[in-house]
Amino acid sequence: MRRAEYVSDFTRGSVMRQLVVFSLPLFLSNLLQIVYNMVDMVIVGQSLGKVGLSAVSVGGDVTNFLTFVAMGFSNAGQVIIAQYLGAGRSRDVGRFIGTMFAFLALLSVLLGGTALTFRRSILGLMNTPAEAFAQALSYSTICMAGLPFIYGYNAVSAVLRGMGDSKHPFVFISVAALLNVALDLLFVMGLDMGAGGAALATVISQGVSFVSCAAFTLRRREQFGVDVSARDFTHLDKPMLSALVGLGVPMAIRSAAISSSKMFVNSWINSYGVAVSAFAGIANKIASVSNLLSNALITAGSSMVGQNIGARTYERVLKVMLSVGTLSFSIATVMAVLLFSFPQQIFSFFTTDADVIAIGLKYLPIGALLFYGAASRAPANALVNGSGNYAANFATAILDGIVLRIGLALLFGLSFGMKHYGFWLGDAVAGFTPIFIAAYLYIKGSWKKSEVVK
């Protein structure tokens, strides 16, 4: 096989075709992630009722907060790799991979250890319902202990995506999804391990996916055009680490700020009772559908924008953004129609509790708003991420992650007396923030000068 066979060149050719080909496996990967995340909810909901749903919902919020930090740095690594390739510096990719892996491994151990130490206090801050506390604790503890596997898989996937390969991550996600379903049935229904069994199934499947993907990448490094050695993982390149931290910190802060604000919002929602807390878990899965599909386009668009900025083919950047926007809004419309057409059937997948389903039927307009908010973020974050613009990432972190999300949630929920529906509405409206930041960034033109790789 020829060298760099798996690397894609996004600086020439049809933008829409490249976007569809690159993002399709990402769509499928994210759909599979949705499936095996929803399997937890479906099996736990049918086996353990609303107490189990509440436990997985709260434990999932805590785990997502820790995972989003990894995603921030992994997304930064993806952009840097894409810009290296666009600038014709593929020889530097191997050293950067070693530096990124060593840094994320250390970060996962530090964060996982800290979270395990304070896990009871964290669940207390989340206003976890008393009847669900024990199972939420079990779920959170197992996920925190498995954090290195989650961080490792994010890192390997970022490397492949940065080089334009989305097909192989899909293969390993498929293996994880099938394994997760089988282990969920075994641990939760067969061995009656409760919410902790669902967490164990998720961690094991992610660990298998990470090890398999890492081994594949190392064995096929010639096809990826990567010259990487064991020394690269033990001797960090300081300039490359500086670039990763410089871009990764604002991205991680943005992810963490958004995740922590969601935890704040959900902590208020949980205070309205176990039925509301149970539906919050279902609402989170509905939001994850829109977010993960949107994230597939953000991921593809970021690599395409990154390569073109590295190559200084700036005229293609607008074409990438328009193509991403067209696809994302089309998908959001289809999802909104399905939600309004079959709400009873959708909610019944998770629970048969009449009180929980009644809450869901009033949630429908907010769910549709979430879909369109996610669609608007796709072209916006493709530009912000792909350009490596620190200031835009910080602005998004502060406005979307803290000020507007928390502020609007409190305004609608408390000041307007909308209770839990107001908190959900504030979260949905805040999701449109990145499109305004990206529009300002594009018009100003500073994205052309913000490349990380000089």
N, C-alpha and C positions, 0 to 999 in steps of 0.2 A: 504493500500500500504506500501511496505517496505521502510525503510529510505534510502535516497540517490538513489532513483530509477532512476532519470534522469541524474545521473552523469556517465560519460564514463571513463573507464580505458584504457589508450593508452600505458601502459607499457608492455603489452603482447598481443599476437594474431597477425593476419595478418595485416601488415602495409598498404598495398595497399587497402585491403578491408575496414579497418577503415578510411582511407583517403577518399575513394569514398563515404562511408556512411555518414561521417561527413561533407564533402565538398558539397555534392549534394544539400542539402537544402540551403547552402550558395550560391551556383551557382544560384539556383532558386530565392533566395531573391535578389541577385544582378541583375539578369535579370529583375525582377519586378521593382527594383529601376531604371534601365535603361529605362524601359517602361514608368514609370510615370515622369521621367526627360525628356524623348523625347516627351511625350505628350505636355509638355509646349512648346517645340520648334515647333512641328507640328501644334498645334492649333494657336499659336502666329504667326508662319510663314504664314499660310494660311489666317489668319484673318487680321494681321497687316502688312504683307510684310517684306521687309528686314530691315526696321527701327525697327520693333518689335523684329526681330531676333537679331539684334545688341544689343538692350536693354537687352534682356534676357541673351545674351552671356556675356556682361560686368558685369551685376548684378550677374550672376552665378559665375563668376570668384571671385568677392569680397566675396560672400557667402561661396564658397569653401575654400577660405583662412581661414575664421573664423572657418569653420567646421573642417578643418584638425587639428587644435589645439586640439579640443575635441577628434578626432580620435587618436592622439598621446597618450594622457593620458589614453583613454579607452583601447587602445592596450596594454599599460603598465599594466593596471589593469588586463586584460585578462591573460597576461603572469604570473603575480604574483599569481593569483588564481590557474592557472594550476600548478605552482611550489609548492604551498601549498598542493594541492591534491597529487601531485607526491611524496612529502616528508611525506605524511601521517598526515598532519596538517589541516584537514578539519574543526576542531573546531575554527580555527582562521579566516576562510573565512567571517563569519558574521560581525565581527568587522572591517575587511578590507573593506567590501562593504559599511558600514556606513560612513567610513572615505572617501572613493572615491567619494561617492555621494555628501557629503557635500562640498568637495573641488571643484568638477566640477560645482555644482550649483553656488557657489561664483564666479568661473572663468567665467561662461557664462554671469552673470550679469555685471561683470566688462568689459569684452570684448564687449558685446552688447552695453552697454552704451557709451563706448569710440567710437565705430564705428558709432553709431547714431550721436554723436556730430560732427564728422569729415567726414560725408558721402559725402558731396559735394566736399570736397578737395580730397577724395579718388577717386571719379569718374573723377575728373580733372586729377589726376596723371595717370589714366588709359587711357588717351587720348580718352575719350568717344566721339564719333561723336556728333556734336551739335544737329542734328535732332533727335538723340536717347536719349539725356541726360535726358529729363523729365521722360520718361518711365523707363529708367535705375535707376533713383533716386527712383521712386515709388517701383520698384521691390526690390532694395537693402534695402530700409527702412523697408519694411514688413518682409523681411528675417532676418534682424538684430534684430528686435523686437521679433521675434520668436526663437531666439537663445537658450533660456533655454530648449525648447522642443527638439531641435536637440541634444543638449548636453545630455539631460536626456535619450533619446532613445539610444544614443551611449553607455552610461554607463550601462543601463540594458542589452543591447545586449552583451556587453563585459563580464558581469557576467555570462550569460548563456553559451557563447562560451567558457569561461575559464573552465567551468565545463563539457564541451563536449556536450552541448545541442545546436544543430543548427536547430532543427525542429520547436520549438516554435517561435523563432524570425521570421522564414519564414511565419508562420501563421499571425503574426501581420503586417509584411511587405505587405502581400497579402491584408489585410484590408485597409492599407494605400494606396496601388496602386489603388484599385477600387474606393476608396473615392476621390483620387486625380483626376482621370479621370472624374468622375461625376462633381466635383467642377470646374475643368477647363472648361468644356463645359458650366456650368452655369455662371461662373464669366466672362470668356473671350468672349464667343460667345453669351450667353444669355443676360447678363447684360452689355456687352461692357465695361468692366473694364480695358482692355488693359493688359500690362505686369504686372501691380500690381495685377490683378486678378489671374494671373498664380502663382505669389508669395504667395498670400493668400491661394490658394488651396493647395500648397505644405506645408505651415506652419500648416494649420488646420489638414491635413492628418497625418503629423508627430506628432502633439500633441496628436491626438487620439491614434496613434500607441504607443507612449510613455506611456500614462496613462494606456492603456489596458495591455501592457507588464509588467509594474511595479506592477499593481494590481495582475496579474496572478502569478508573481514570489513571492510576499509576501504571497499570499494565499497557494501556494504550497511549502513553504520553507522547510517543513519536507521531502517532496519527493526529494528535492535538497540537503538534509542533511545540511541545513544552519540554524544556531541559531542566528537570528538577531532580535534586539529590537529597539524601538524608541530612546533609549539612545545612540545607536551606531551611529545615524545620527547627534547627537548634541554634543557628546564628542569624538573628534577626537583622535585616537591613534597615538601618535607622532612618534614612530618607524615605524609604517605602513605608515604614511604620508610621512616620510622621504624616505622610499623605493619607494613609488609611485612617488614622486617628482624626486628622483634620477634617476629612469628609464624613467619617463614620460617626463622630460625636454628634454633630447636628442631626444626622439621619437617625441615630439611636435616640437622641433626645426627642426628636419629633415622634418616633414610634412609641417611646416610653410615655411621652406627655399625652398622646392620644389614648394610649392604653390605660394610663393612670386616671385620666379624666373619665373614661368609660367605667372604670372601677368605682370612681366616686359617684357617678350617676347611678350605677347598678346597686351601690350600697344603699342609696336612698330608696330605690325601687324595691329592694329586698325588705325594707322596713314596713312595706305595706301588706305583708303577710305571705304565707307560704304559697298560696295560689298565684299571686303576682310574681313571686320569686321563681316559681316553676315556669310560668310563661316567659319570664325574662330569658331563661335558657333557650326556649324555642325561638324567641325574637333574635337572640344572638346568632342562632343557626341561620335564620333568614337573612340577617345582615351579612353573615359569613359567605352566603351564596353570592350576593352581589359583590362583596369585597374581593373574594377570591377570583371571580371571573374578571373583574376590573383589574386586579393585580396581575393577571396574566398579560393583559395589554400594557400595563405599566412596565412590567418586566421586559417584555419584548421591545417596547418603545424606548426604554432607557438605554438598552444595548445599542439600538439603532441610532439614537441621538448621540450617544457617547462616541461611537465609531466615527460618525460624520463630523462631530466637533473636533475629534483627534485628527482627522484627515483634513479639516477645514473646508469641507464641502457643505457650507452653511445653508445653501439653497434647499437642500433635501430635508432639513430639520422641520420646516413648516409642513412639508408633505407628510412627514411621519406623524406630526401632531394631528393633522386633519384626518388622516386615515384611522388613527387610534380613536378619535372622537366619533367618527362615523360608525365604527363597529360597536363602540361602547354604548352609545345612545340607542342603537338598534336592539341590542341585547336587553337593555333596561326596559324598553317598551314591551318586549315579549314577556319578560319576567313579571312586570306589573299586571299585564293582562291575565297571566296564569294565576297570580295571587288573588285577584278579584273574582276570577271565574270559579276557582276551586278551593276556597278557604277552609271549609269544613273538612274536606278530604286531606288537605295538607296538614292541618293541625292534628287530625286524628291519627296520623302516623306516629306522633309522639305520645299522645295521651288520650284517654277516653273520659277524663274528668270534665264534667260539664262546666264547673266554675272557671277552669283554665281556658277552655275553648271559648267561653263567653267573653273573656278578656281579649282573646285573639281577634274576635270578629270586630271589635272596636279599634283594633290596631291597624287595620288594613291600609288606610290612607298614609299612615306614617311609614309602613313598609314600602309602599310605592315611592315615597319621597326618598327613602334610603337608597333605592335602586338608582334613581336619577342623580343623587349626590355622588354615588360611587362612579357613575358614568362620567360625570364632569371631572372627577379627580384623575381619570386615566390619561387624557392628553396633558393635563396640567403637571402631574408628577413625572410623566415621561420627560418633559423638558427640564423640570427642576432637578430630578435625579440624574438624568443623562448629562447635564451640563456640569454637575458637581458644584453647584452654586451654594456656598455655605450660608450666605445671608438669607436666601429664599427658604432654605431648610429651617433655619432658626425662626424666621417669621411664621412659617407654617406651624412649627412646634408651639410657639407662644399663642398665636391667634386660634388656630384650629384645635390644638391640643389642650389649651388651658382656658384662655379668656372667653372665647365664644361658646365652646362646648359646655363648660361649667356654668357660665353666665346665663346662656339661653335656657339651659335645663332648669336652673333655679328660678328664672323669670317665669317660664311657662308652668313649671310644676308647683311652685309655692306662691309667687305673686299673683298669677292668674288662676290659681286654685285648680289646675288640671291634674294634680297628683301625679301618679306614675305615668300617665299618658303625656303629661307635660315634659317629664324628664326624657321620655323617648323622643318627643318632638324636637326638643332642644338639641339632642344628639344628632338627629337627622338633618336639621337645618345647618348646623355647624359644618357638616360634611361638604358643603359647597365652597368653603373658604379657599382651598388651593387654586381654584380656577381663576380667582381674582388676582392672586399673587402671581400666578404664571402669566396672566395677561399683561400685568405691569412689567414683569421681567422680560417678556418677549418684545414689547413695544420699546422699552428702554434700550435693548440690545446688549445688555451686560452679559448675557449668557454666552456670547461669542468669546468673551475674555476670561471665562471662569473655569477653563479646562484644568484638571488636576495634573495631568501629564504634560510637562512643558517640553 
